[in-house]
Amino acid sequence: MTRSFEQLTEAQFDDFAQGHQAGSYLQTSAQARLLARRGWQTALVGLVEDATVVAAAVLAWIPVRMGNLFQIDGGMLIDYSNQALVNEFVAGVEKFAKSHNGLFLRVVPNEIYRRYDDEGVQIGAANEAPMTTLTAAGFKHTPAPKGWTTNASPSWQYVKDLTPVLAADDADKALRQSFAKDGKYYLKKTDQFGIKLRRLGREDLTDFKALTQHTADRLDYHDKDLEFYQIVFDEFGDDAYFVFAEMDFPAYIAGQEAARDHLAEVVADLDARIAEKPNYKKLQRQRAEYADQHKQHEKRIAQAQVEREKAGQDVVVIAGSLFLATANEMIYLYSGTYDEYKNFYGPYAVQEYAFKQAVARHIPHYNFYGISGVFDGSDGVLGFKQGFAGFAEEKVGTFIKPINGPKYAIYSLLKKLMGR
């Protein structure tokens, strides 16, 4: 048996990464190309044993004070229960980094430490293997923090297992049935509203950026720039889904008018029956219920007419998202919603669109990505994602290992003195 640390071709890397249980978009040749176009240097590295790749990672590096920061985000793709294999891979990375003025190595594995139900109760046993082997290999461990970040892959995420849906005779029906009560309710509303879904072309990315920037400004966070979205479109190709949910006001108003007119007929019929049986309480309750529904449709028609006039156009974007697909995961990355159209529930329709794409591609895992890790009801994003009935995951955290020990000590001291 011979094993060597090598730079891999894109084909070698993707063949291995796509079949690995911890594979994600962060560990693809497309992501390496994206990073390279965003100012990083990258290499696809791995351990090769008798011509077979047994461990791999997208290794990226960028200058910082006193050297280069080396990073493996979403990796390594390796068996963390095998200490010898981890040691050998890390040694290979260290040797490579030293030859490229490496200062320190940061590893953020796509490994789950603990899983939780919607109440924050742990499911099953904790996964200690990555902490054990990486600490033994000389890394300092920082546990996954709670809270939000837009600068790195999240420490907490919400996911859904799609294998039962894929095994069903009618996958579309099974998918809708698998959602929680809120998800089913709001999706039924989007069906009634006639929300249309549209996958975007590259020429639409300016409009996508306008949507995400609008949302970032409203919620006070930093959005990605247009170039980033264009690079994602270019490098991920058919695996990148930029999607808009759109409202067709004339079609929506026509549907609401038809429902309103039908209810008017129902109420008129009940009035006639009540005239014959004025003391029949059940008929009076039914009339009140249908009359209230009639008012709701009138209200929606009036609201839509106002919004249509304000927009100055018949069809408007109400929400949109970017999803990335790999062999084992569909991941929800970035999104936006126009606040004035929130009552049309566009984000629910967009999510179901992505779910259906995952099912069509036989992808077994759906990743809603970041949540805060707080289960006290204060995380509205978590509440939205819980409408689709999944579970929460806490990742193992971040691991740091100096490449140049003396320089890294000075670098760390300077950061501490500068309060960064």
N, C-alpha and C positions, 0 to 999 in steps of 0.2 A: 504494500500500500504506500503510495506516494501522495503527498498533499502539498500544495504550493499556493502562496498568496499572489494573485494576478489581477491585472486590469482586464475586464471582460468586454466583449463586444456588446452592442445593444441587444442583439438577438440572444446571446447567451444569458445576459442579465434578465431580460423580460421573460424568457422561457422559464427561468427559475423563480422569479419574483411573482409571476402571475399564478403559479401553483402553490405558493407559500401561504400558510394560514394567517400570517400577520401582514400579508401584502396589502398595500394601499397605494393611492395615487402618489404619495410622497416618495415611494420606492418604485419608480418607473423611469425608463429612459426619457419619456416625455417630460417628467419633472426635472430631470437633470438638464435637459435642453432649456427648459424655462428658466432655471436658476442661472445658467450660463448667459442667457440673454438679459438677465437682471443684475449682472455684475459679479456673480460668483464664478469661481473656477470649480470644475467638477470632474470626478472620475467614477466609473463603475468598477467596483472592486469586489473580489470574492476569493474564497478558498476553493481550490479545484482538486478533487481527489480522483485519480485514475480517469481523467478527462470528464468528470462529472462535478458540477458546481454543488457544494454542500453548504455554503453560507455566502451572503452577498450584502452589499449596501451601496446606496448612492452616497458618495463621500463628497462634501462640498467645503470650500474654504474661501475666506475673505480676509483682507488685511484689518488688523486692529492694532492698537498701540503695542509695539515691541515684537510683532510677529504676525502670524496668521491664526485665526480661529478656524479650526476644523470642526465640522458638524455632520452628524448622521441623524436626520430627522425622520422618524417613522421606521427606524431600523435599529439594530442590525436584523437582517432576516437570517435567524440562526436558532439552533436548539439551545435555549438557555439552561437546560438541565445538564448540558455537557460542558463541564468546566474546562477540559483540555481544548475543546473546539473554540470556546470563547477566548481563552488565553492566546491561542494561536492567531485567531483573527485580529484581536486587539494588537498583538505584536506586529502583525503585518501593517496595520493602519499606522501604528506609531513610527515604524521604519519609514513608511511613505511620507508621513507628515514631517518627520525630521529632515528629510531631503528637500522639503518645500517650506522651510523656515516656520515650522509649526510651533505655536506657543502653547495651545491646549486643545483638547478634544472634548466636544460636548455631544453626548448621545441621548436622544429622546426616543426610547423604544415605543413601537406600536404594540405594547403588551399591556394586558389588563391585570390590575392588581386585585380589584374587588368589583363585584356586580351588586346592584341594588334594585329593589322593586320601586314602585311609584311613591311609596311612603318613606323611602330611604332606609329600608331594612335590608341588610346584607343577604345575598343569595349565594349559598355555597361557601366553599373555603377560599381563602386568599391565595394568590399566586406569588409566592416568595422567591421563586427561582431567579428571575432577573436581578433582584436586589442582591441575592447571595453570590451569584457568579460574577457580576460586575464589580461588586465591592471587593471580592477576592482578587479580581484582576487589577485592582488599584484605583478604582473610581470612587469619588465622593458623591454620595447620593443626596438629592433634594427631593422630598416627597411631592406629589402632585398638589399644588395649591388649589384652594377653592376660589371662585370668582371668574371674571371674564378677561379674555385677552383677544386682541385682533392682530397681534404681532407674531404669534406662533401657533402651532397646532394645540388644540385645547387639551387640558388635563382631565376634563370630565366630558362625557358625551352620552347621547341617548341613541339607542339602536333598536332594530327590530329584526327578528329572525323570519325569513321568508320561506324556509323549507316546507312548512305545512301548506302554504299557498301554492308553491310549485308542484306539490304532490296531489293537489286537488283536481277533480275532473273539470271543473269550471273555475279556472284561476281568477278571472276577473270578479266573479261573484264571491269567491272565497276571500279575495283581497278586501273588498268592501266590508264583508262580514267580520273580518279580523280586527277592524278598527274599534276604538272605544266609542262610547255613546256620543260624546261631543263631536268626534270626527265624523261619524255617520250623519249626525244631524246637520252639520254645516255643509257636508258634501251633498246632501239632499237639497239644501238650499241652492248650492251652485248649479245643480242640475235644473232646478226650477228657474233660476235666473238666466240660464243659457250661456254661462261663461264659456268662452272659447279659449283654447290653448294653442299657442303657436311657437314652434322652435325657430330660433333666430338664425339669420345668416350673419356673416362678418359685417355687412353693411349696416346691420341693426345695432351694433355694439355701442355706438354713440348714444342711442336711446336707452340702452341697458345701463350705461354709465350714469346717465341723467337720473334714472330711477334709483340706483344704489346711492348716488350722492345725495339725493333728496332725503333718503332715509337716514343716511349717516349724519347729515346736518340736523335733522329732527331729533335724533337720539344721541348726538354729540359723540361720535366716534370717527376714526380716520378710515376713509374708504380707499380701496385700491384705485390706482390710476387707470385711465383708458388703455394705455399701452399694456398693462398687465393682462386685462381681459382679452386684448388682441393676441397676446402671446399664448395665453391658455387656449384660445380658439385655434391658433395655428399649430401648436405642438401636440395638443391632445386630440385634435381632429374629431372623428366620429364618437369618441369617448367623452366629449364635452357637450353638455346639453345646456344651452342658454334658452330659457323658456319665458314667455310672457303669458299672463292671463289677461284677456281683454273682454270688455263689455261692449256689446252692440246695442246701443240705446234703442233704436227703432224696434229691433227684434224683442228686446226685453220689455219695452212698453206694450207692444202688441200682445205678448204673453200674459202680462199682468192685467191688461184690459179684458182678455178672454176669460181669465180666472175670475175677475171682478164681475163680469156680466153673468157668468154661470152662477156665482154666489147670489147675485141679485134675484135670479130666477128661483133659487132654492129658498131664499128668504120670503119671496112673494108667495110661494107654495105653502110655506109654513104659516104665513099670515092667514091664508085662506083656511087652513086646517084649525088654527087657533080660534078663528071666528066661529067655527062649528063646535069646538070643544074648548071654551075659554078657561076652564079650570084644570086643563091637562098640563101639569107642571113640566113634564118631560119635553113637550113641544115648545114651551116657552124657553126652557134652558137651551134647546137646540137652536132656536131662533137667535138668542143672544150670542151664542157661539159663532154662528155663521155670519151674523151681522158684524161682529168684531173682525172676523177674517176679511169681510168685504171692505171695512174701513182700512185695514192694513194694506190691502192692495191699492186702494185709493191713495194712501199715503206714499207708497212706493212709486206709483205713477207720477205723482206730483214731484217727488224727490228726483226721480230720473229726468223729468223734463227740465228741472232747474239745472241739474248737473250737465245735461246735454247742451243747454244754452250757454252755460259757463264755459264748457270745453270748446264750443264752436265747431264740434265735429261729432259724427255719429258713432265712431268706434274709438274707445280710449283704452290705454294700458292701465290696469288696476294693480297688478303685482307681477313680480318676476323673480327668477332664481337661476343660479348656476349649479349644475350637478356634474360630477365626474364619475365615470364608470370604470371599474376594473373587473377582472374575472370573478372576484369573490365579493365585491362591494359596490353599491351605489351610494355615493356620498353627497350630502347637501352642503354646499360651501358658502355661497353668498346670495343675498336676496334683498329685495326692496318692496315697499308697498306705498302707494299714494294714499295718504291719510284720509283724503276726502272720499275715497272709494272703499274704505274698510268695511262698510256694511254689506259689501257684495262677497266677502269671504274668499277673495282671490287666492291667498296663500294656501288654502286647503286644496283648491283645484290644481294648483301647481304641484303640490306634493303628490297628489294621486297620479298626475301625469308621470312623474318620475318613478313612482312605484310601478306603474304599468310598463314602463321601459325596462325596469329591472326584471320584472317577471318575464317579459318577452325575450330578454337576453339570458334567462335562467341564472340570474345573479342571486345567491342565497342570503345576502346580508344587506340591510339598508341602514345607513349611518346618518342620523340627523346632525351629527357633529356636536358643537359646543353647548354645554349648559354650565351653570355656575357651581353645581355640586351642593346647592342648598335646597332642602326639601320642605321648607316651612310655608310654602305658598307664595313667597315673594318673587320667585323667578317666573315671570310671565312667559318667557321663551320655553321653559320646561313645560309649563301648563299647556301651551300650544302643541308641543311634540307629544305629550301624553295622550292627546286626542287620537293618536294613531296606535296606541297600545304596544309599547315596547318596554325596555328597561334601561337603567342607567349603568354606566361603567366609569370606574376611576382608574386612570392609567398609573403606571409604576413611577412616573416622575422623570427627573433629569439626572444625568450622571456626567461628572466632570473629571478629566484626568489630565494633569500637566504633561506636555511634551518636552518643554524646556523648563525644568523645575526652578532654577534660580530666577530666570526672567519672569516666570509666571508668578512667583512670590512677590516680585516688585510690582508687577501689573496689578495683582490683587490688592496690594497695599495702596497703590495710587487710586484705584477705584473706590476703596474704602474711605480714603482721605477726601475724595471728591464727592462722596455721598452717592455713588452710582452703582 
